[in-house]
Amino acid sequence: MFKNIIENTRRGIIGEDDERSILDDITQNTSFSWSTRIQGFIVCFLIGTVFSLLGTFFFWGPKGLVLFAVFYTLGNIMSLSSTLFLMGPCKQLQNMFKETRLITTIIYIVCMIFTLLAAFLWKKKILVLIFCIMQFLALIWYSLSYIPYARNVVRSSFLSCV
């Protein structure tokens, strides 16, 4: 790996043009195999699901509001983070903030913040529940954006029901 980085640096200094960059070498030499990526995705997604379920169980106990909000939000973050294994962090962030997902991403992040604020500062169960539901819906809408025409199908199905 370091040999490639040194060679590319030398080529850049003396003016030899190479299609590969230092970042390409680092990415190539540190990337996971496809099976490792799938395993990371599954483990991270399962941890997120367990956290979300634990949050649901904590809701009815003492200090349940805070524990529910924290575990539910952490579960959503872990579930979303699982896709980092499939795409890589840079690609995931680029995709999250593309024009087609920008509003959904912002709503999702704001709802996570408001869920925690409603639990820690405002201590209002109804607000925590509303923001958790909004988190869930934003995550679904975000996920549907990766399936061609899925948003259109859901939108038209919803409108036909209404």
Secondary structure as GFF3:
##gff-version 3
##sequence-region A 1 162
A	DSSP	alpha_helix	2	14	.	.	.	ID=ss1
A	DSSP	alpha_helix	22	30	.	.	.	ID=ss2
A	DSSP	alpha_helix	34	58	.	.	.	ID=ss3
A	DSSP	alpha_helix	64	87	.	.	.	ID=ss4
A	DSSP	alpha_helix	89	96	.	.	.	ID=ss5
A	DSSP	alpha_helix	102	117	.	.	.	ID=ss6
A	DSSP	pi_helix	118	122	.	.	.	ID=ss7
A	DSSP	alpha_helix	125	144	.	.	.	ID=ss8
A	DSSP	alpha_helix	150	161	.	.	.	ID=ss9
###
